[in-house]
Amino acid sequence: MTVFGFHASQEQVHPAGLLEAVVAAEQAGFAAAMSSDHFSPWSARQGQSGFAWSWLGAGLARTSLPFGVVNAPGQRYHPAIVAQAIATLAAMFPGRFWVALGTGEASNEHITGAGWPRKEIRTQRLRECVDVIRALLAGEEVSHDGLVTVDRARLWTLPDQPPLLLGAAVSVETARSAAVWADGLITVAQSHDHLRRMIDAYREAGGRGEISLQVHLSYAAAEEEALRIAHEQWRTNVFGPPVAWDVETAEILDTVGEYVPPHVMREHVLISSDLGQHATWVHDFADLGFDALYLHHVGKEQHEFIDAFGDQVLPQLGTST
C-alpha cells in the first residue's frame, strides 16, 4: 500500500516548531517524513532556513518514523561530508533513513562564491558525487579528481546497511538519467500525464526501487483562507526551470513573485477547504503508482492541517504499510 508521509519545510517553519509538528504528524497517523535542505528560503515571507541535518537527528530521535532528505552535493556540500552525515544517521537509526540527491538551486549554492555551472555540468558533477558517496558508504578509501576533488577520504563510522540513495527529478530527462544510479526516484506533483511519462522513462531506463511524490497543498477551514495562505507563502515557487534553478536570492524571487495573481496558485498547489476533495486528489496521485506520497501544507502553521488530515483524510486513504 502507499505510504502517506509528512513533508517538513525547513524554509518555512522554525526548527523547534517543525520538530513539534513532525511529532504531531506521527501521532495523527502519518507514517513517514521527509525534509527539505535549504540555506535560503524561497521568499522572505517564508523566513526560515534551519540546518536540515541537525534537525533530522532530532526528528529521528523524537519519533519512530522513517525519514528522508533531499540534498544537493557538490558545491555547498562536499560529497565526503554528505557521506559522513548519511552514515552517522543511518548508523544511529538503522533502516529509517534515506537520501534523495539532486543538482540543487543557485539560491542555496551561490553562497560558496563559486560560479553556478550549466545544468549539464551540474548533472555530471552530481554523478561524480554519487559515486564518491557510494564508495565511502561501502567503507572504501576514496580519492577523486574531477568536478569534485577528494583526497584519501574514509568513513570510520558506518551503518550495517547503507541507506537508499534516491534520484530527485522534475523532468523526464532527469528521471531517465537517474535510472542509471538511483535506488529509487522522488519527484514533485505535476500533471498526471507528465508524471506518467517520468515514471515510464525511469522504469524503461532500468530504474529500480520505489517511486515517491511530494505534494504541495493548502488547507484551511475557509476556502478564501486556503487560497490566501498559498499565495502568501508559495507564489515564489510557481516558477519552473530555469528560474527555479538559477535565481540566487529570496529577494529577487519576491520581486518576480509580486506579479503572480492568486488564481494562478491553483495550477501549482492543491487548494481547498474541502477535506474530501483533498482526499480525492491525494488518492488520484497514489493511483498513478507511487509507493509513497509526502504531503506538504504550504502554510507556516502546520497543526490545523495535521489534525484535520489525521482525523478525516488519512482514514479515507487507507492504512499505510
N, C-alpha and C positions, 0 to 999 in steps of 0.2 A: 504493500500500500504506500501511497505518497506520504512523505513526512512533511508536516507543516511547522515551519520554524519562524523565529522572531529575528528581524534584522536590527542590529544595533548601529545607529548612525552616529559615529563619533563626531562628525562635523556639526551636529545639531543639538546634542544633549550633553550637559556637563557629565564627566565620567562617573561621579558619585551617583547622580540621578539615573544614569544609564545602567549602572550596576543594580540599583534597586528595581529598575524596570525589567531587566532580564530575569531577576529572581521572581518577580511578579508574573512574568510571562510563563515560566516553568509551572508555577502554582496554578495558572489559568488553563494549562493544558497544551501549551506549545511544546513541541518535542525536540527542538534543536534551536541553535542560534548561530548567526554569523555576524561578522563585524566588518565595517569599512576600516580603512587605514589611511588617514589624511594628515598632512601637515597644515593644510589650509582648508577652510570651508569653501563651499561654492558661492557663498553670499555672506556679507557682513551681518545680515539678519539671522543667519544660522548661528554664527558666532562662537563655535567651539572647534577644538582640534586636539582632543585628548590623545595621548600616545597609546595606540591600539594594543601593543604587546604587553604593556603594564596592565592594562585593563583586562586583557584576555586571561592573565594569570588569576586575577581576582574573580572573574566570571566563572572560570572553570572550578575554582575552589568553592565558590558560594552556591553552585548548582551541580546537578548531575547530568546536565545536558551535553551532547556533543557540540563542539564549536568549530567554526571555520573563520578564516580571514582572507580578504583579497589584498594581495601585496604586489608591488612593482619593484623587483630587484634590478640593480644595475646602475643607478645614479644616486638617489638619496640613500639607498641601502646597498652596501656591498653584499654580494651573494654569500660570502662566508659568514657574515653576521646574521643574515636571514637564516642560513642553515643552522647556526648555533641557537637562535631563538626558537626555531621549529623543533630542534632536537630536545631542548630543555623542556618545553611544554609537553611534547609527546612522551618524554620520559616520566614526567610528573603525573600525567593524566593519560595513561595508556588507552588507546583505542577511541579517544574522544576528540581528536584534533585533526583538522585538515587545513590545507592552504591552497588558495587559488592564485596563480601567478599570471600577471599581465604586463603590458608595456607602459602603463601609467599615464599620467597627465602632467603637463607643464606646470599647472598651478601648484602641484606638490613637489615637483622635481627641480624646478629652476633655482631653488634655494642654495644649491651647491655652487652656483656660479658657472657651471659648465654649460656649454651650448645644448639646446634641445634638439636631438637628432631627428632626421626624417623618419617617417613611420617604418620604412623597410629596414633602416638601421636599428631602430628600436626592437623590431621583431627579431633580427639577428642577435642583438645583444641579449634579449630575453632567453633565446635558446642556449646561448653560452652559459647564462646564469643557471638555467635549469640543469644543465649537465654538471656544473660545479656543485650545485646544491645536492643533487642525487648522489654524486660521488662522495661528498662529505658525509651525508646521512648513511652511506654504506660503510663508513669507517675508513675510507681511503685518505691518504695524504694527497693533497691536490696542489699542483702548480699549473697556472694557465696564463697565456699571453695572447690577448685578443682585444675585443672591445671592452672587456674587463680583465684585470690583472690579479692573479692570486699567486702568492709565494708560500709554498710548503705549509699549507693550512691543513689542520687535522682537528676533528672534534673529539674531545676526551669524554664527554658525557653524551651517550647515545641512547635512544629508545630501543626496546627489544624489537619493535617492528616500526620501520619508517612510516610516517603518515602519508596519506594520499596527497599528491600534487596535482591539482586540477588546472585546466586551462580556462582563463577568463576571456570571454569573447563577446562581441556585439555584432559582428559581421559574419557572413557566410564564409568569406575567405579566411578569417582568423580561426573560425571553428574548424575548418578543413586543415589548416596548418597545425593547430594544436593536437589533432588526432595522432600525429607522429610521436608525441612525447607525453601527453597528459594521461592521468589515471581517471579522468572524468572531465566534464565540462560544466561551466556555470555561465549564465547569461542573464540579461535583464529583460523584463516584459516588453515585447513589441507586438506587431500584428501577428496573428496566428499563422498566416502564410509565411512570413519571414522566419518565425521560429521553427516551423516545419522544415524549411529549407536549411536552416542551421543544423538541426538535428540530423537530417538526411546527409548533409555534407560531412558532418563529423563521423557518422557511422560508416558511410561509404568509403571514407578515407582510412578506415580501420580503427576509429576511435573506440576505446574501451571504457568500462566503468559507468557510473551513474551520471545523469544529467540533471542539473538543478537550475532553478529560476528565482531571481529576485523580482518581487512585485511591489511597485510603488502604489500606495493607495492613500486616500484621505477620508477619514470617517469623523463625523460629529452628529449629534442628535438633530441638528438643523441643517438642511441642505446648503443654505447660504453660508453657514459657518464652515462646512466641509470644503466648499469652494474657496472661501477666503483663506483658510489655512494653506491649501495647496498653492494658491497664487502668491501668498506672502512668503512662504518658505521654499518653494520648489521651482519658481519660474526661471531661475538661472540654470536649471537642469534640463530644460527642454531642448537645448541646442545639441545637435549631433556633431560628429566629426566634420571638419577639423576644429571647430570652435571648442568643443569639449576637451580635445587633446591639447590644444596649442595656446589657449589664453592663459596668462601667467598669474593673474591676481583676482581675488574676490571682488575688488573694487571695479575692475573692468567688466567682469561678469554682471555686477549690479547695474552698471551703466547700460549695458546691452539689454539686460532684463527689464528695464523700465518700459520697453516697447512691446512687451508681451501682454496682451489683454487677458483678462481672467478666463474667457471662454476657451482659449487655446489650451488651458491646462487639462481639459477633459480628453484631449488627444494623447496625453502623456501620463496621466495619473488616473487611477480608478477612484472617482469622486462620487460619494453618495452617503445620504443619511439612512439608507435602507440596508439593513444588515443582510436581508435575504438576497438583495442584488449583489452585495459583496461576496456572499457565499457562492452565488451562481458564477460570478466572474472567476473566482479562485478555482472552483470545480472545473470550469472550462479549460483553464490553463493546465490543471492536473491531467485532464483527459488527452492533452497533446502528447503525453508520455513522459512527463518529468517525474523524477524519483523524489525530489524534494522541492518545496516552494518556501521561500523566505519572505515573509510579509513585512513591508516597511510602511508604517504610517508616517507620512512626511511632516507631521507636526512636531513641535518641540515637546509638548505634553503627551506622554505615552499611555498613561494609566487608563483613561477613558476607553481608548482603543483596545488595550489589553483586556480589560474587564468585559467589554461588550463582545469582543470576538471570542473570548473564553466561554462566555455564557451562551452565545447564540450562533456563532459562525462555525467554530471548530466542531461542535457536536453535529452540525449538518454535513460536515465533510468526512466524518468517519474517524475512527481511531487510527493514529499513526503507528507504524511499527518500525 
